[in-house]
């Protein structure tokens, strides 16, 4: 039986590799290690108001200046690793990460998770979803 399994795997190496890779990716996502928790703008405001969540905006300076969530901390994605110490005191709190559309912030969420942050959330749709929901931004 072992010989038959080995022959099958050798004859179908591409399919076996594909199955193993997709299974590993599925387990990665199910474990929570590969994915940040996406929050709607409404859920984000509830976390901010009820749980005193902090907001970290990882957009570039020009994007930040055009408008951002009030009281958010601005740490561009390219500077996140260097400026991680500014966020260390918030490791046990909910952290909502924001970018323009939710893509860059997803990467930032993974970095924060790997750095020991326990409650990291990605604002689904980013600041675009925030403003589409009619929620305020500031340029101060």
JOVEN-V108876 format. One record per backbone hydrogen bond with DSSP energy under -0.5 kcal/mol. NH is the residue of the N-H (numbers start at 1). CO is the residue of the C=O. If there is no record, write none. Layout:
# JOVEN-V108876
<<NH & CO> <NH & CO>>
This chain:
# JOVEN-V108876
<<5 & 1> <6 & 2> <7 & 3> <8 & 4> <9 & 5> <10 & 6> <11 & 7> <12 & 8> <13 & 10> <16 & 12> <17 & 13> <18 & 14> <19 & 15> <20 & 16> <21 & 17> <22 & 18> <23 & 19> <24 & 20> <25 & 21> <26 & 22> <27 & 23> <28 & 24> <29 & 25> <30 & 26> <31 & 27> <32 & 28> <32 & 29> <33 & 28> <34 & 28> <37 & 120> <38 & 36> <39 & 122> <44 & 40> <45 & 41> <46 & 42> <47 & 43> <48 & 44> <49 & 45> <50 & 46> <51 & 46> <51 & 47> <53 & 47> <54 & 94> <56 & 96> <57 & 55> <57 & 73> <58 & 56> <58 & 98> <64 & 60> <65 & 61> <66 & 62> <67 & 63> <67 & 64> <68 & 138> <72 & 69> <73 & 55> <75 & 57> <75 & 73> <77 & 58> <79 & 76> <80 & 76> <80 & 77> <83 & 79> <84 & 81> <86 & 83> <87 & 84> <88 & 84> <90 & 87> <91 & 88> <93 & 90> <95 & 119> <96 & 54> <97 & 95> <97 & 121> <98 & 56> <106 & 102> <107 & 103> <108 & 104> <109 & 105> <110 & 106> <111 & 107> <112 & 108> <113 & 109> <114 & 110> <115 & 111> <116 & 113> <117 & 112> <118 & 91> <119 & 91> <119 & 93> <121 & 95> <122 & 37> <123 & 97> <124 & 39> <124 & 122> <125 & 101> <126 & 123> <127 & 99> <128 & 100> <128 & 125> <129 & 125> <130 & 126> <131 & 127> <132 & 128> <133 & 129> <134 & 131> <135 & 130> <138 & 68>>
